[in-house]
Each structure stands twice: as structure tokens, then as C-alpha cells.
Amino acid sequence: MGIAVMLLTPSSIRTLQRKLYRKAKQEPSFRFYSLYDKVHRADILNHAWRLVRSNRGSAGVDGATFEDIEENEGKDAFLAELQEALKSKTYKPEPVKRVMIPKPDGSKRPLGIPTIRDRVAQMAVKMVIEPIFEADFCDNSYGFRPKRSAHGAVDDITRTLRQGHTKVIDADLSKYFDSISHSNLMAVVAERICDKAILHIIRQWLKAPVVETDENGKRKYTGGKGSSKGTPQGGVMTPRTQKITWYFCGF
């Protein structure tokens, strides 16, 4: 019960999100131009920390865990430094740590783990831009959306079948995360957002190199500034950018 109370969205953030959603819903062609100053607000960064902390993710390439941060520099100092970096636009993401997760069929799925600092920054951006794109999604879209889940999709399918429909199509896009076009993604995000600072920080995350350590302890880097496609699975923003691409590209 205590955790649930802690993770309730503060009223100041809910008010902002409602305003953004209503504006986006009322004006489908409106492009938002003043969002970045909300990202480094203290209340948003504090809530972003709590949300990321509740996910209990592991450390990124810097090896820093939540416990390390809290015991050494402290959460407040950590967030103050991140806030200043975002505010001064000197923030730069670290490389993404890649680990391989076994799948039921015996293959492995690559998972990208950003540092905690980067995950908090991503969560802050997510909280600001998500209401805008929520206004555009279809009612029967369930993936990676707040207060929605796969269970809701199954319930919707069940209701539709009871109404007389007889076919369910199960489809998957092979290696979609690896093939997302950066230029196409940024183009569809820009259909709703023209704040250059927001677009820049998303582009930075897309261009962040991915580092993988082999069995001999040798690091291998892929991606980086020269990459034009792909986004690592595992970051806070990754499923949201995927969902945005799916929607605006007609999937």
C-alpha cells in the first residue's frame, strides 16, 4: 500500500499532462513548441526517479545502482546535477549496455540497459510528451499505453468474438527494434512536436552507442552517431517511440 501511494502522480504533473492532452485532442494538427522547460522541472525529475526506482532495473555501463547513488552522492544531489545538465543543455547520454536474454525457443533477445541517469531523463521526457501522442492513438490500441495492458486487449478480442466476428490475426514485425529508421521516426515525432530541444534529446538517445562485453571481457561498440536505424530494447523511451512509429506509419 505504501509503494502505491508513493507512486501516485503529483497533482502538479497531472495538471500539466491534462492540459497537454486536451490541447492535442482539440487540435489534431497542433505542433507543440515549448516543452523542454517542463522536462527539467524538479517535481517531474523527482517523480521520474521514483518511477524508474520502482522498476528495480540493473546498472548500466557505469555500474551505478540505485543503492550506490543513494549511499554516495545522494538522490537529491544526483537529481540536482541531472537537472542542471538538462537545463544548460549539456546533458549527453552514456552508451547503452547490452545483455542477451534467453527466449523460450532457445534463441536470445538483446536487451539494452541505459544508465540510471539516462533512464530518469528518459522518464522525464516520457511524462511530458506521452499525453500528446495519447490523444492521437486509437481506442483499440493497447500496447505500451498508460492504464492499458495485454489483458485489456484480450478482453476486447473476447467481446468482439461474442459480437459475431470469427477471426483473430496474430502478427509480429521481425526485428522491428533493430530496423526502426531514425529519420522516419523523427519525422513522425516532429508532426506533433517542434521543440528543437526535445527532438535533439530523443535523437541523442537514438544515436547512443551500444556496448556489449564478450566472454573474454572485451567490449564491442555498435551504433553511435553514424547509425541510421535501430533502437535498443530496454530503455524507458524505446517502446513509446516504437508505438509512435506504428501509429503514424499506419500499422
C-alpha positions as CSV (number, residue, x, y, z in Angstrom):
1,M,0.0,0.0,0.0
2,G,2.8,2.4,0.8
3,I,4.5,2.0,-2.5
4,A,1.3,2.6,-4.4
5,V,0.8,5.9,-2.5
6,M,4.4,7.0,-3.3
7,L,3.9,6.3,-7.0
8,L,0.8,8.4,-7.4
9,T,1.4,11.2,-9.9
10,P,1.7,14.5,-8.1
11,S,-1.2,16.9,-8.9
12,S,1.1,19.5,-10.5
13,I,2.2,16.9,-13.1
14,R,-1.3,15.6,-13.6
15,T,-2.5,19.1,-14.3
16,L,0.3,19.6,-16.9
17,Q,-0.5,16.3,-18.6
18,R,-4.2,17.0,-18.7
19,K,-3.6,20.4,-20.4
20,L,-1.3,18.8,-23.0
21,Y,-3.7,16.0,-23.7
22,R,-6.7,18.4,-24.1
23,K,-4.8,20.7,-26.4
24,A,-3.6,17.8,-28.5
25,K,-7.1,16.3,-28.6
26,Q,-8.8,19.6,-29.5
27,E,-6.3,20.5,-32.2
28,P,-5.0,17.4,-34.1
29,S,-2.7,19.4,-36.3
30,F,-1.1,21.5,-33.5
31,R,2.6,21.2,-33.1
32,F,3.9,21.7,-29.5
33,Y,6.8,24.1,-29.4
34,S,7.5,24.8,-25.7
35,L,8.0,21.5,-23.8
36,Y,11.7,21.2,-22.8
37,D,11.4,23.5,-19.8
38,K,9.0,21.1,-18.3
39,V,11.4,18.2,-18.5
40,H,13.9,19.6,-16.0
41,R,11.2,20.7,-13.5
42,A,12.1,19.5,-10.0
43,D,8.7,17.8,-9.5
44,I,9.0,15.9,-12.8
45,L,12.5,14.7,-12.2
46,N,11.7,13.6,-8.7
47,H,8.7,11.6,-9.9
48,A,10.8,10.2,-12.8
49,W,13.3,8.9,-10.2
50,R,10.6,7.2,-8.2
51,L,9.1,5.5,-11.3
52,V,12.5,4.3,-12.5
53,R,13.4,3.2,-9.0
54,S,10.2,1.2,-8.7
55,N,11.1,-0.8,-11.8
56,R,14.2,-2.2,-9.9
57,G,16.3,-2.3,-13.1
58,S,20.0,-3.2,-13.0
59,A,23.0,-0.9,-13.5
60,G,24.1,0.4,-16.9
61,V,27.7,0.7,-18.3
62,D,28.7,2.9,-15.3
63,G,27.9,0.2,-12.9
64,A,25.9,2.5,-10.6
65,T,22.9,1.0,-8.9
66,F,20.2,2.9,-7.1
67,E,21.8,1.9,-3.8
68,D,25.1,3.3,-4.9
69,I,23.6,6.6,-5.8
70,E,21.6,6.9,-2.6
71,E,24.5,5.9,-0.4
72,N,27.2,8.0,-2.1
73,E,26.1,11.3,-3.6
74,G,22.5,11.0,-2.5
75,K,19.3,11.2,-4.6
76,D,18.9,14.9,-4.2
77,A,22.4,15.7,-5.4
78,F,22.0,13.2,-8.2
79,L,18.8,14.9,-9.4
80,A,20.3,18.4,-9.0
81,E,23.2,17.5,-11.3
82,L,20.9,16.0,-13.9
83,Q,18.6,19.0,-13.7
84,E,21.5,21.4,-14.3
85,A,22.7,19.3,-17.2
86,L,19.3,19.2,-18.8
87,K,18.7,22.9,-18.1
88,S,22.0,24.0,-19.5
89,K,21.6,21.6,-22.4
90,T,25.0,19.9,-21.6
91,Y,23.4,16.6,-21.0
92,K,24.8,13.7,-23.0
93,P,23.7,10.1,-22.7
94,E,26.1,7.2,-21.8
95,P,26.4,4.2,-24.1
96,V,23.8,1.5,-23.6
97,K,24.8,-1.8,-22.0
98,R,23.6,-4.8,-24.0
99,V,22.8,-8.1,-22.4
100,M,21.3,-11.2,-24.0
101,I,18.0,-12.6,-22.6
102,P,17.1,-16.3,-23.3
103,K,13.8,-16.8,-25.2
104,P,11.6,-19.9,-24.9
105,D,12.6,-21.1,-28.3
106,G,16.2,-21.2,-27.4
107,S,17.3,-18.0,-29.1
108,K,18.3,-14.9,-27.3
109,R,16.8,-11.4,-27.3
110,P,19.1,-8.4,-27.0
111,L,18.2,-6.1,-24.2
112,G,19.6,-2.6,-23.9
113,I,20.2,-1.1,-20.4
114,P,20.8,2.6,-20.2
115,T,22.4,4.1,-17.1
116,I,20.0,5.1,-14.2
117,R,20.8,8.7,-15.0
118,D,19.7,8.3,-18.6
119,R,16.6,6.3,-17.6
120,V,15.5,9.1,-15.3
121,A,16.0,11.7,-18.1
122,Q,14.0,9.4,-20.5
123,M,11.2,9.0,-18.0
124,A,11.0,12.8,-17.5
125,V,10.7,13.3,-21.3
126,K,8.1,10.5,-21.5
127,M,5.9,12.1,-18.9
128,V,5.9,15.3,-20.8
129,I,5.3,14.0,-24.4
130,E,3.2,11.0,-23.7
131,P,-0.1,12.9,-23.2
132,I,0.3,14.5,-26.6
133,F,0.6,11.2,-28.5
134,E,-2.1,9.6,-26.3
135,A,-4.6,12.0,-27.8
136,D,-3.9,10.5,-31.3
137,F,-4.0,6.8,-30.6
138,C,-7.0,4.7,-31.5
139,D,-9.2,3.4,-28.7
140,N,-8.4,-0.2,-29.6
141,S,-4.6,0.3,-29.2
142,Y,-3.3,-1.3,-26.0
143,G,0.5,-1.7,-26.3
144,F,2.8,0.4,-24.1
145,R,0.0,2.8,-23.0
146,P,-0.8,4.1,-19.5
147,K,-3.6,2.1,-17.7
148,R,-3.7,-0.4,-20.5
149,S,-2.3,-3.9,-20.8
150,A,-2.4,-7.2,-22.8
151,H,-5.2,-8.3,-20.6
152,G,-7.3,-5.4,-21.8
153,A,-6.6,-6.4,-25.4
154,V,-7.7,-10.0,-24.7
155,D,-10.9,-8.7,-23.1
156,D,-11.6,-6.6,-26.2
157,I,-11.0,-9.5,-28.5
158,T,-13.4,-11.6,-26.4
159,R,-16.1,-9.0,-26.7
160,T,-15.6,-8.7,-30.4
161,L,-15.8,-12.5,-30.9
162,R,-19.1,-12.6,-28.9
163,Q,-20.4,-9.9,-31.3
164,G,-20.1,-12.4,-34.2
165,H,-16.6,-11.8,-35.5
166,T,-14.7,-15.1,-36.1
167,K,-11.1,-14.3,-37.0
168,V,-8.2,-13.1,-34.9
169,I,-4.9,-12.2,-36.6
170,D,-1.7,-12.6,-34.6
171,A,1.2,-10.8,-36.3
172,D,4.7,-9.7,-35.3
173,L,7.3,-7.5,-37.0
174,S,10.6,-9.3,-37.2
175,K,13.5,-7.5,-35.5
176,Y,11.5,-4.3,-35.5
177,F,13.5,-2.6,-32.8
178,D,16.7,-3.2,-34.9
179,S,15.2,-1.8,-38.1
180,I,13.4,1.4,-36.9
181,S,14.5,4.2,-39.2
182,H,15.8,7.2,-37.2
183,S,14.8,9.7,-39.9
184,N,11.3,8.3,-40.3
185,L,10.8,8.1,-36.5
186,M,12.0,11.7,-36.0
187,A,9.7,12.8,-38.9
188,V,6.6,11.4,-37.3
189,V,7.5,12.8,-33.8
190,A,8.0,16.2,-35.4
191,E,4.4,16.0,-36.7
192,R,3.4,16.8,-33.2
193,I,6.5,18.3,-31.6
194,C,8.6,21.1,-33.0
195,D,10.5,21.9,-29.8
196,K,14.1,21.5,-31.1
197,A,15.5,20.6,-27.6
198,I,13.0,17.7,-27.3
199,L,13.8,16.5,-30.7
200,H,17.6,16.8,-30.1
201,I,17.5,14.8,-26.9
202,I,15.5,12.0,-28.5
203,R,17.9,11.9,-31.4
204,Q,20.8,11.6,-28.8
205,W,19.2,8.5,-27.3
206,L,18.8,7.0,-30.8
207,K,22.4,7.7,-31.6
208,A,23.8,6.4,-28.3
209,P,26.3,3.6,-28.9
210,V,25.6,0.1,-27.6
211,V,28.3,-1.7,-25.8
212,E,28.5,-5.5,-25.4
213,T,31.0,-7.4,-23.3
214,D,32.1,-10.8,-24.6
215,E,33.1,-13.9,-22.6
216,N,36.7,-12.6,-22.5
217,G,35.7,-9.3,-21.0
218,K,36.4,-7.4,-24.3
219,R,34.0,-4.6,-25.1
220,K,32.4,-4.2,-28.5
221,Y,30.7,-1.0,-29.6
222,T,28.0,-0.7,-32.2
223,G,25.7,2.1,-33.3
224,G,26.7,5.6,-32.4
225,K,26.5,8.9,-34.4
226,G,26.8,7.2,-37.7
227,S,23.9,4.8,-37.2
228,S,20.7,5.5,-39.1
229,K,18.3,2.8,-37.7
230,G,17.6,0.7,-34.7
231,T,16.9,1.5,-31.0
232,P,17.9,-0.8,-28.1
233,Q,15.1,-2.7,-26.4
234,G,15.0,-1.9,-22.7
235,G,15.1,1.9,-22.4
236,V,12.1,3.9,-21.0
237,M,11.6,5.7,-24.3
238,T,12.1,2.7,-26.6
239,P,8.5,1.2,-26.6
240,R,7.0,4.6,-26.8
241,T,9.0,5.6,-29.9
242,Q,8.1,2.2,-31.3
243,K,4.4,2.8,-30.6
244,I,4.5,6.3,-32.1
245,T,6.1,4.9,-35.3
246,W,3.5,2.2,-35.6
247,Y,0.6,4.6,-35.3
248,F,1.8,7.3,-37.6
249,C,3.0,4.8,-40.2
250,G,-0.3,3.1,-40.4
251,F,0.3,-0.1,-38.5
